[in-house]
């Protein structure tokens, strides 16, 4: 079974990026050189899932070339399998094929837009953006960073978010904060931007600027009907803010997240502390399920 999966994966052509507008079936033909993709129904989805799980096993064993083949085969079986595009990007990154990785992540985002399940899978989308940033940063070239953008003419909130992550990986605090600020202005209701921006500001010692972002993340999370985020709660407590119902009643949280002036002083985190962004998730095997 494994050898068959690997043979099928290696036989596929290159070229991962295609326009999501042409539909999932046409997308599969564009990506895979016309082979497979449009027929099969539930059996194809099942085979794709098996290939993806095999790829995850190979990836965790450090066998990245064979993992790449398995994920590619999963895509051939089911071109709607956006998770396999993500793991394919991870495999390409691990073998230093950064341009191919960025293309795979772009395609994952395109395919996610084609289904309700993909559009609603916001947590997995954040994993794709993290992977995109890690590949772009590892390639260490302005060209690759531009290639990571979804819209070069009019950058989206996710483009600014990815650029912030890239700058963070490079240790460029000023550029990271500038990009995070742009992302927050483009979409003040983006929970993930508010949380990551706030926690980053706290890490680099800018406590007063971190407070509005962390409060916003707390409110957005609670208003969405979710359980309290323990990371946001801990970050708020660390800067002297007690999370709770009182935060939900603050009217200024409806304004754009740009601090007007200093907030009441709280104990700053260690001065000058910089933390390298960790894009790798706790385990590929659990995330893929």
Residue pairs with C-beta under 8 A, 6 or more apart in sequence:
1 54
2 54
5 51
5 54
5 69
5 70
5 73
6 66
6 69
6 70
6 73
8 69
8 73
8 76
9 51
9 66
9 68
9 69
9 70
9 71
9 72
9 73
9 76
10 69
10 72
11 35
12 32
12 33
12 35
12 72
12 73
12 75
12 76
13 32
13 33
13 35
14 100
15 30
15 31
15 33
16 31
16 85
16 88
16 100
16 103
16 104
16 106
16 107
17 31
17 103
17 106
17 107
17 110
18 26
18 27
18 30
18 31
18 107
18 110
19 27
19 30
19 110
20 27
20 110
20 111
20 113
20 114
22 30
23 114
24 79
24 80
24 111
24 114
24 115
25 37
25 38
25 79
27 79
27 107
27 110
27 111
27 114
28 36
28 37
28 38
28 75
28 76
28 79
29 37
29 38
31 37
31 75
31 79
31 107
32 75
32 76
32 79
35 76
36 76
36 77
37 76
37 79
40 47
40 77
40 78
44 77
44 78
45 77
45 78
45 80
45 81
47 77
47 78
48 74
48 75
48 77
48 78
48 81
48 84
49 74
49 78
49 81
51 70
51 71
51 73
51 74
51 77
51 84
52 70
52 71
52 74
52 81
52 83
52 84
52 87
52 288
53 288
54 70
55 67
55 68
55 69
55 70
55 71
55 74
55 84
55 87
55 91
56 67
56 87
56 284
56 285
56 288
57 285
58 64
58 66
58 67
58 70
59 67
59 87
59 90
59 91
59 94
59 284
60 283
60 284
60 285
64 91
64 94
64 95
65 95
67 87
67 91
68 88
68 91
68 92
68 95
71 84
71 85
71 87
71 88
71 91
72 88
74 81
74 84
75 81
75 84
75 85
75 88
78 84
79 111
80 111
80 114
80 115
80 118
81 111
82 108
82 109
82 111
82 112
82 118
82 121
82 124
82 128
83 108
83 124
83 288
85 104
85 105
85 107
85 108
85 111
86 104
86 105
86 108
86 124
86 127
86 128
86 131
87 284
87 288
88 104
89 101
89 102
89 104
89 105
89 108
89 128
89 131
89 132
89 135
90 101
90 131
90 284
92 98
92 100
92 101
92 104
92 135
93 101
93 131
93 134
93 135
93 138
96 138
98 135
98 136
98 138
98 139
98 144
99 139
99 144
99 147
101 131
101 135
102 132
102 135
102 136
102 139
102 144
102 147
102 148
105 128
105 129
105 131
105 132
105 135
105 148
106 132
106 150
108 128
109 125
109 128
109 150
111 118
112 118
112 119
112 121
112 124
112 125
112 128
113 119
122 192
124 287
126 192
127 281
127 287
129 158
129 161
129 162
129 165
130 165
130 279
130 281
131 279
132 148
132 162
133 148
133 162
133 165
133 166
133 169
133 277
133 279
134 165
134 169
134 277
134 279
134 280
135 144
135 148
136 144
136 145
136 147
136 148
136 162
136 166
137 145
137 165
137 166
137 169
137 170
139 145
145 163
145 166
146 152
148 159
148 162
148 166
149 155
149 159
149 162
149 163
150 156
150 158
150 159
151 159
155 163
155 182
156 186
157 183
157 186
157 187
157 190
157 193
158 183
160 179
160 180
160 182
160 183
160 186
161 179
161 180
161 183
161 190
161 192
161 193
161 196
163 175
163 179
164 176
164 177
164 179
164 180
164 183
164 196
164 197
165 176
165 196
165 277
165 279
167 173
167 175
167 176
167 178
167 179
168 176
168 200
168 276
168 277
169 276
169 277
169 279
171 274
171 276
173 204
173 274
176 200
177 200
177 201
177 204
177 206
180 193
180 196
180 197
180 200
181 197
181 258
183 190
183 193
183 197
184 190
184 193
184 194
184 197
184 213
184 256
184 257
184 258
185 256
185 257
185 258
187 193
188 194
188 216
188 255
188 256
188 257
189 220
191 217
191 220
191 221
191 224
194 213
194 214
194 216
194 217
194 220
194 257
195 213
195 214
195 217
195 221
195 229
195 231
195 232
197 213
197 257
198 210
198 211
198 212
198 213
198 214
198 215
198 216
198 217
198 232
198 235
199 210
199 214
199 231
199 232
199 235
200 210
201 207
201 209
201 210
201 213
202 210
202 214
202 235
202 238
202 239
202 269
203 269
203 273
203 274
203 275
204 272
204 273
204 274
205 268
205 269
205 270
205 271
205 272
205 273
207 239
207 265
207 266
207 267
207 268
207 269
208 259
208 262
208 263
208 265
208 266
209 259
210 235
210 239
211 236
211 239
211 241
211 263
211 266
212 257
212 259
212 263
213 257
214 232
214 235
214 236
214 239
214 241
215 236
215 241
215 247
215 250
215 253
216 253
216 257
217 229
217 232
218 228
218 229
218 232
218 233
218 236
218 243
218 247
219 247
219 248
219 250
219 253
221 228
221 229
221 232
222 228
222 248
223 248
228 243
232 243
233 243
236 242
236 243
237 243
238 267
238 269
239 266
239 267
239 268
240 264
240 266
240 267
241 247
241 266
247 253
281 287
